[in-house]
Amino acid sequence: MAKVEIVSLSGTNFVDLGSNPIEYMSICNTHSAAITVILAYANTSLATGTSLSGDHAELLHDVSIPVGVTLVLEEELLDFAFKRSVNVTTTAAPTTPLTSKSFLLRLSSGGSTADVIIKKGKIS
């Protein structure tokens, strides 16, 4: 059975969304101005920081969401990026899979806020 999570974002630190496959994600701008988001698949040790280092894959980079708008990422779009059976590798060493990784999400600006709804699937 799929699991649904609700996450409230504020500040610029990454939030660890876990490593289970993501079937659906909506990011609602609850701020009074446009927000930008970054979604990455990276080492879990980066989860409370603000920058990415080492092996990582950015899935969304500074994507702007206007006031009153919700960005919806649905299963068709997420199939390739978020299924655990996909072997994500680095460009520096393309035969080395990323391990001990999670999906990390953060806002680019400190005063911004957003609400996120995530539907996760089972690890296969």
C-alpha positions in Angstrom: 0.0 0.0 0.0 1.2 3.5 -0.8 2.1 5.9 1.9 1.2 9.6 1.9 3.3 12.1 3.7 2.8 15.9 4.2 5.9 18.0 4.7 6.0 21.8 5.5 9.1 23.5 4.1 10.7 26.7 5.5 14.2 27.9 5.5 16.9 26.7 3.2 18.0 23.4 4.7 17.4 20.2 2.8 14.6 17.9 4.2 15.2 14.2 3.9 12.2 12.6 2.0 13.6 9.0 2.3 14.6 6.6 -0.4 11.3 4.9 -1.2 10.1 5.4 -4.8 8.0 8.6 -5.2 4.8 8.1 -7.2 3.3 11.6 -6.8 4.5 14.9 -5.4 2.9 18.3 -5.2 4.7 21.4 -3.9 2.3 24.3 -3.0 3.7 27.8 -2.7 2.3 29.1 0.6 4.5 32.2 0.6 3.6 35.7 -0.4 6.1 35.7 -3.3 7.5 33.2 -5.8 9.6 30.4 -4.4 12.3 28.2 -5.9 12.9 24.6 -5.0 15.7 22.1 -5.4 15.1 18.3 -5.4 18.1 16.0 -5.4 19.0 12.4 -4.9 22.0 12.7 -2.6 23.9 11.3 0.4 21.7 11.3 3.5 24.4 13.1 5.4 23.5 16.3 3.4 20.0 16.2 4.8 20.2 19.2 7.1 22.6 21.3 5.1 22.1 23.8 2.3 24.5 22.6 -0.4 25.2 19.5 -2.4 28.6 17.8 -2.6 29.9 14.5 -3.7 27.9 12.1 -5.7 24.4 13.5 -6.3 21.8 13.9 -9.0 19.6 17.1 -9.1 16.2 16.3 -10.3 14.8 19.9 -10.0 17.2 22.8 -9.8 15.9 26.3 -8.8 12.5 25.6 -10.2 10.3 28.7 -9.7 6.8 28.3 -8.4 4.7 31.5 -8.6 2.4 32.8 -5.7 -0.7 30.7 -5.4 0.6 27.9 -7.7 1.1 24.2 -7.0 3.8 22.2 -8.9 2.5 18.7 -9.5 4.8 15.9 -10.4 2.9 12.8 -11.4 3.7 9.1 -11.9 4.4 9.3 -15.6 7.0 11.9 -15.1 8.4 10.3 -12.0 8.7 6.8 -13.2 12.2 7.1 -14.5 13.7 9.3 -11.9 12.2 7.9 -8.8 12.1 4.1 -9.2 14.7 2.3 -7.1 15.5 -0.1 -10.0 17.0 2.8 -11.9 20.8 2.8 -11.5 21.8 6.4 -11.0 25.5 7.1 -11.5 27.8 10.0 -11.3 29.3 11.7 -14.4 32.8 11.4 -12.9 32.5 7.7 -12.5 29.5 6.4 -14.5 29.9 2.8 -13.4 29.6 3.7 -9.7 26.0 3.6 -8.5 24.8 6.1 -5.9 24.3 4.3 -2.6 23.1 5.4 0.9 21.1 8.1 -0.8 17.7 9.8 -0.2 15.6 12.3 -2.0 16.4 15.8 -0.5 14.2 18.8 -1.0 14.8 22.4 -0.1 13.7 26.0 -0.8 16.3 28.4 -2.3 15.3 31.4 -0.2 15.2 31.6 3.6 11.9 33.4 4.1 9.9 31.1 1.8 7.4 28.5 2.7 5.7 25.6 0.9 3.6 22.5 1.7 4.5 19.2 0.0 2.3 16.1 -0.4 4.2 13.0 -1.3 2.8 9.6 -2.3 5.4 6.9 -1.9 5.4 3.4 -3.3 7.0 0.2 -1.9 10.6 -0.6 -2.4 10.7 -3.4 -5.0 
